[in-house]
Amino acid sequence: MSEPMNIARVRWACRRGMLELDVLFQPFVEKHYEQMSVEDKHIFVRLLEGEDPVLFAWFMGHEKCADPELAKMVIRVRGRDAA
């Protein structure tokens, strides 16, 4: 597995068009990203590649993510499983 994005690029990718997503992503990255496994970093970066309306629906619970890895990361970012 290739090396994940560096922290500066991840921080930049966390800057979204929706304030609600910024409020979720930015504190999560600052607190958890550097300690995450390489695999989890890749999953998180893949999550950031999603479109804002889709991510918003997942994080607000309006829709369920069909991808199990991304769904688990959504729960983690929301704070239910910050480990």
C-alpha positions in Angstrom: 0.0 0.0 0.0 1.4 3.4 -0.9 2.1 6.1 1.6 -1.0 8.2 2.4 -1.2 11.9 1.7 0.9 14.1 3.9 -0.8 16.0 6.7 -0.7 19.4 5.0 -2.6 18.0 2.0 -5.1 16.3 4.2 -5.7 19.5 6.1 -6.3 21.3 2.8 -8.7 18.5 1.6 -10.7 19.0 4.9 -11.6 22.5 3.9 -15.0 21.9 2.3 -17.7 24.0 0.8 -19.9 23.2 3.8 -19.1 24.6 7.2 -20.8 21.6 8.8 -18.2 19.3 7.2 -15.3 21.6 8.1 -16.4 21.4 11.8 -16.3 17.6 11.6 -13.2 17.0 9.6 -10.7 19.6 10.8 -10.7 18.8 14.5 -10.7 15.0 13.7 -7.6 15.4 11.5 -5.8 17.5 14.1 -6.5 15.0 16.9 -6.3 11.6 15.2 -4.8 11.6 11.7 -1.1 11.3 12.5 -1.8 8.3 14.9 -4.0 6.4 12.5 -2.8 3.3 10.7 -1.7 3.7 7.1 -4.8 1.7 6.0 -7.1 4.0 8.0 -5.4 7.1 6.5 -6.1 5.8 3.1 -9.8 5.2 4.0 -10.1 8.7 5.4 -8.5 10.3 2.3 -10.9 8.2 0.2 -13.8 9.6 2.3 -12.5 13.1 1.6 -12.8 12.5 -2.1 -16.6 12.3 -1.8 -18.9 15.1 -2.8 -20.1 17.4 -0.1 -23.9 16.7 -0.4 -23.2 13.0 -0.2 -20.9 13.4 2.8 -23.4 15.7 4.5 -26.2 13.1 4.1 -24.0 10.4 5.6 -22.8 12.5 8.5 -26.3 13.8 9.3 -27.7 10.3 9.1 -30.0 11.1 6.2 -28.5 8.3 4.1 -26.4 5.2 4.9 -23.0 4.7 3.2 -23.0 1.5 1.3 -19.2 1.1 1.5 -18.4 -0.6 4.9 -15.0 1.0 5.2 -16.3 4.5 4.6 -19.3 3.9 6.8 -17.0 2.9 9.7 -14.9 6.0 9.1 -18.0 8.2 9.1 -18.9 6.8 12.6 -15.3 7.3 13.7 -15.2 10.9 12.6 -18.6 11.6 14.2 -16.9 10.7 17.5 -18.7 7.5 18.3 -15.4 5.6 17.9 -12.5 8.0 18.1 -10.0 5.2 18.8 
